[in-house]
Amino acid sequence: MPVPALDACIGPAAAVCDSAQGAASDYVLGGLGGSFVGGAEQVGQLALGALSSSTSVDLSVGWFRANVAVIAAIALPVVVGLFVVQVLTSVLRHEAGGLVRAVVGVAKAMLGAALALGVTQLALSAVDGICEYIASAAGLTVTQAASQFFDFTALLALSPALQILIGLALMLGFVLLWGVLLFRKAALILVAVFAPIAFAGSTWDQTRVWTRRWLEIVAALVFSKIVIVVAFVVGASAFTGAGPTEPGVAPTQPAGGVAGLSDTLVGILLLAIAVWAPWLTWRFVHWSGMEAAGVMHANVAANPISKAARGAATTTRYAAQQVAMSTVTGGIGTAVRAAGAAKGASGGLAAGGPKPTPAPPVPVPDRGGAR
């Protein structure tokens, strides 16, 4: 005979069982939430530390110079080939200005390839110095300025569900930020290697866009770090009171530092801005370059000297077209008249020769007057 199963959670023991199950559930969820927060803290320390240490770029090392020398040797035949194409195109179009642009393009290619790495390294050093100055003006380091929004100890006081959700969002944001910083370093090295090829495009009219695109990409990668640092430093000044203040005004940082869910959400938003910093910087550089080109073109077009030269060129071209048309039409009219005369002469010969001209009539004398 089977023995019936006994349920221990019956009667007075039910409350004890429910409380034990709730405690076990809270323990498991709390441990899981604490793991997410702890993982976010570890990834955050690595990502924020990369803002000032592991992402610095040095373009003066020997292995990098050796690779640039190899690319420069490849770029020399490219310059020669594009120069030949530009010259042939100008000759076929009878355009003297194209020959001048070919020579100027070769000079730009040589000078740009020689100065590109030095100028890029100088810009990188300047950007690192600017970032340190911005952070030091706030009395913080770059890492401390970014850490103002992330109090991981305060996050442990939240419910397990919020710990899991916020910890996952922070880990994703920190990983993306770290990836952006590493991508910036790798992309700068790779793009800088191809500097000779990019400046070689200045030789031909159809490839001059290579140089402009290279400059835009390098500028966006170099200055994107300033956008990231400014986002965190200005955010820390705005939401926590830390940062440079007016003389005689004390900072309004709340006691106990940054704590609370709202500050963490602000930090997540700043992480999103930092992740999109390279793209935003590139769009700004591209827009400013196009605006500068438009303003320069408008200023040149509004110059009285340019207007006079353009008017003289238009008048000369119109006069040349009129002369050419008169010459062509005059030649065609002469040819038509000559063809008509030749046709009339040939028609007369075919009919037996020219017809005799009739003699004028002889006048008859009036005889009535003689009578």
PyMOL commands that set and color helices and strands:
alter all, ss='L'
color gray80, all
select helices_A, chain A and resi 13-49+62-93+96-137+142-147+152-155+160-193+195-203+205-207+209-240+261-275+277-302+304-350
alter helices_A, ss='H'
color red, helices_A
deselect
rebuild
show_as cartoon
